[in-house]
Amino acid sequence: MSHRNVMGMTRRSLLGSALTVALGAGAASAAEAAPLWREFSRTPFTHPQIPYIGRAGCHGGATRLPRRRVVADVRDFGARAGGTTDCAPAINRAIAAAGRAGGGTVTIPPGTFRIDDVIRVDRSNVVLKGAGSGRTTLYATKNLTELIGTYGSRYGGDKSSWSWAGGLIWLAPRARWESLVAAIRAKAWPFEGWTGNRRDAWRTLTTLAPARQGAWTITVTDMSALRPGALVLLRLADDADHTLLEHMCGGGPGPEAYFWDDKTKLTSYVPYEWPVRVTRVHGRKVTLERPLPLDLRPEWSPQLTTHVPELSGSGVEGLTLEAIETPQQPHLLDKGHNGVVLQCAYDCWVDDVTVRHVDNGFGLVAASACTLRRTRVAGRGSHHPYFCREGSHDNLVEDFTIEERTSPAPAGTQLHGINVEGLSSYNVWSRGDMRMGTFDSHRGLPFADVRTDITLNNNGRHGGDASAGPLFGARFTHWNVRVTNGRAGLVKIDGLAPYSATVGIDEVREFDQIDVPDFTGDLHTRLELYGRSDAVRPRNLYEAQRRLNGVVR
């Protein structure tokens, strides 16, 4: 049922019946549902504390990922198992051949295949598929500093950007990857997002009339360049008073009193850029595949624009990427023994993939509407087991595991966990087993993100430069989090995150990294079932919202 049909029906009666389904047969009675859930089910697109994330992930959160016909086997291009031959050139040739054929699956048989270069999934509709994460291994002998070069920070200092960017399996459109590598080698440290190294690779398609956050249909001034199925970029600039940033925090006296002008790292992330597909064009009315993440106000010059060509419909499945085992580097000086990264990717995925002995595990860098499913970080310990940054939105990370490290952490290193930063919004981490790490809201004003149904041994620390601004924006939600060691650290967020929700978490106690709120006054946050993770219903906020999808989308 389309959301337009729903608008003409009795919303409350439909959602009331859907609520019963979402709770699960025999799981709980309606009376046991968290009050916040009952509220949300009545206003799913505009609830003040909980974001609508029911369509997060590849193809709107589809449970079945696309299957593509087999078009290449890496052995036909010269790859040989056994660890004595560099198989990266053969694997990359097979991917290129699949791209020229219009897409398809490139298979890697069981065995261990040595790679001495980056594996580049840089063509749309191409899937790199091993025989399973327990059967196919890519053994990476080099790091990104060796392969591409030193990568400094665009914000200065001696930090290595390989501490939060790039992967030894790198999903990114070919032209975008080549431009990034060229800029790094020229030491012209780039922006990494949808509008190019200098954020100037875009043009306006149409300006937009005012609209409210949660709307599915917008009004355009020019529909001539729009068509159903097209991916466009919603672009919102800020004004001199930073009212866009205030809006991302829920508005009101606290954000209005916050001093934004010296948060130079944060303000460099603006404009806010949100990729979305057009589903319908009717006159000047354009319907989107997801509801608006924010208001459209004239002072923010709302428009739909072009962007760099995206990678779409591609994935990596059924393999382990194992880096050569080296000691973890000092904090922010990673060499780039990194795992799998999706960049400028939309409707892409990673499924049944393990990374081992990596500096940084799985990355979403200016990636949107992607799914990471059945992923695992293992081995000697990582800086960022998962990172989500540079304006990444609407992604789903589910059934994920961070294993205990196999060797002690060297002095001067850092462990974060599941990271989110850089205005990234409407992302979901669901059904996680975190045997180490933390909930790393890394400043940069992430907002409307959800962590749900996660078991956490909370022994990491969050990061974030002071110039990156607030830890949290509005509508951040932690729902059913089981903290096995009782340690706080950005799990109980009712005292930190404005217009947000903490529901059904275990009791936690502070430790030496004690955070203070970024905003003064009433944060308008909600805390329910504290110390009662066993009692919260529904158990998984994302899955419950998915069950509402047939009614509300």
Rosetta blueprint (number, residue, H / E / L):
1 M L
2 S L
3 H H
4 R H
5 N H
6 V H
7 M H
8 G L
9 M L
10 T L
11 R H
12 R H
13 S H
14 L H
15 L H
16 G H
17 S H
18 A H
19 L H
20 T H
21 V H
22 A H
23 L H
24 G L
25 A L
26 G L
27 A L
28 A L
29 S L
30 A H
31 A H
32 E H
33 A L
34 A L
35 P H
36 L H
37 W H
38 R H
39 E H
40 F H
41 S H
42 R H
43 T L
44 P L
45 F L
46 T L
47 H L
48 P L
49 Q L
50 I L
51 P L
52 Y L
53 I L
54 G L
55 R L
56 A L
57 G L
58 C H
59 H H
60 G H
61 G L
62 A L
63 T L
64 R L
65 L L
66 P L
67 R L
68 R L
69 R L
70 V E
71 V E
72 A E
73 D E
74 V H
75 R H
76 D H
77 F H
78 G L
79 A L
80 R L
81 A L
82 G L
83 G L
84 T L
85 T L
86 D E
87 C L
88 A H
89 P H
90 A H
91 I H
92 N H
93 R H
94 A H
95 I H
96 A H
97 A H
98 A H
99 G H
100 R H
101 A L
102 G L
103 G L
104 G E
105 T E
106 V E
107 T E
108 I L
109 P L
110 P L
111 G E
112 T E
113 F E
114 R E
115 I E
116 D L
117 D L
118 V L
119 I E
120 R E
121 V E
122 D L
123 R L
124 S L
125 N L
126 V E
127 V E
128 L E
129 K E
130 G L
131 A L
132 G L
133 S L
134 G L
135 R L
136 T E
137 T E
138 L E
139 Y E
140 A E
141 T L
142 K L
143 N L
144 L H
145 T H
146 E H
147 L H
148 I L
149 G L
150 T L
151 Y L
152 G E
153 S L
154 R L
155 Y L
156 G L
157 G L
158 D L
159 K L
160 S E
161 S H
162 W H
163 S H
164 W L
165 A L
166 G L
167 G L
168 L L
169 I E
170 W E
171 L E
172 A L
173 P L
174 R H
175 A H
176 R H
177 W H
178 E H
179 S H
180 L H
181 V H
182 A H
183 A H
184 I H
185 R H
186 A L
187 K L
188 A L
189 W L
190 P L
191 F L
192 E L
193 G L
194 W L
195 T L
196 G L
197 N L
198 R L
199 R L
200 D L
201 A L
202 W L
203 R L
204 T E
205 L E
206 T E
207 T E
208 L E
209 A L
210 P L
211 A E
212 R L
213 Q L
214 G L
215 A L
216 W L
217 T E
218 I E
219 T E
220 V E
221 T L
222 D L
223 M L
224 S L
225 A L
226 L L
227 R L
228 P L
229 G L
230 A L
231 L E
232 V E
233 L E
234 L E
235 R E
236 L E
237 A L
238 D L
239 D L
240 A L
241 D L
242 H L
243 T H
244 L H
245 L H
246 E H
247 H H
248 M H
249 C L
250 G L
251 G L
252 G L
253 P H
254 G H
255 P H
256 E H
257 A H
258 Y L
259 F L
260 W L
261 D L
262 D L
263 K L
264 T H
265 K H
266 L H
267 T H
268 S L
269 Y L
270 V L
271 P L
272 Y E
273 E E
274 W E
275 P E
276 V E
277 R E
278 V E
279 T E
280 R E
281 V E
282 H E
283 G L
284 R L
285 K E
286 V E
287 T E
288 L E
289 E L
290 R L
291 P L
292 L L
293 P L
294 L L
295 D L
296 L E
297 R L
298 P H
299 E H
300 W H
301 S L
302 P L
303 Q E
304 L E
305 T E
306 T L
307 H L
308 V L
309 P L
310 E L
311 L E
312 S E
313 G L
314 S L
315 G E
316 V E
317 E E
318 G E
319 L E
320 T E
321 L E
322 E E
323 A E
324 I L
325 E L
326 T L
327 P L
328 Q L
329 Q L
330 P L
331 H L
332 L L
333 L L
334 D L
335 K L
336 G L
337 H L
338 N E
339 G E
340 V E
341 V E
342 L E
343 Q E
344 C L
345 A E
346 Y E
347 D L
348 C L
349 W E
350 V E
351 D E
352 D E
353 V E
354 T E
355 V E
356 R E
357 H L
358 V L
359 D L
360 N E
361 G E
362 F E
363 G E
364 L E
365 V E
366 A L
367 A L
368 S E
369 A L
370 C L
371 T E
372 L E
373 R E
374 R E
375 T E
376 R E
377 V E
378 A E
379 G L
380 R L
381 G L
382 S L
383 H L
384 H E
385 P E
386 Y E
387 F E
388 C E
389 R E
390 E L
391 G L
392 S L
393 H E
394 D L
395 N L
396 L E
397 V E
398 E E
399 D E
400 F E
401 T E
402 I E
403 E L
404 E L
405 R L
406 T L
407 S L
408 P L
409 A L
410 P L
411 A L
412 G L
413 T L
414 Q L
415 L L
416 H L
417 G E
418 I E
419 N E
420 V E
421 E L
422 G L
423 L L
424 S L
425 S E
426 Y L
427 N L
428 V E
429 W E
430 S E
431 R E
432 G E
433 D E
434 M E
435 R L
436 M L
437 G L
438 T E
439 F E
440 D E
441 S E
442 H L
443 R L
444 G L
445 L L
446 P L
447 F E
448 A L
449 D L
450 V E
451 R E
452 T E
453 D E
454 I E
455 T E
456 L E
457 N L
458 N L
459 N L
460 G L
461 R L
462 H L
463 G L
464 G L
465 D L
466 A H
467 S H
468 A H
469 G L
470 P L
471 L L
472 F L
473 G L
474 A L
475 R L
476 F L
477 T E
478 H E
479 W E
480 N E
481 V E
482 R E
483 V E
484 T L
485 N L
486 G L
487 R E
488 A L
489 G L
490 L L
491 V L
492 K L
493 I L
494 D L
495 G L
496 L L
497 A L
498 P L
499 Y L
500 S L
501 A E
502 T E
503 V E
504 G E
505 I E
506 D L
507 E L
508 V L
509 R E
510 E L
511 F L
512 D L
513 Q L
514 I L
515 D L
516 V L
517 P L
518 D L
519 F L
520 T L
521 G L
522 D L
523 L L
524 H L
525 T L
526 R E
527 L E
528 E E
529 L L
530 Y L
531 G L
532 R L
533 S L
534 D L
535 A L
536 V L
537 R L
538 P L
539 R L
540 N L
541 L H
542 Y H
543 E H
544 A H
545 Q H
546 R H
547 R H
548 L H
549 N H
550 G H
551 V H
552 V H
553 R L
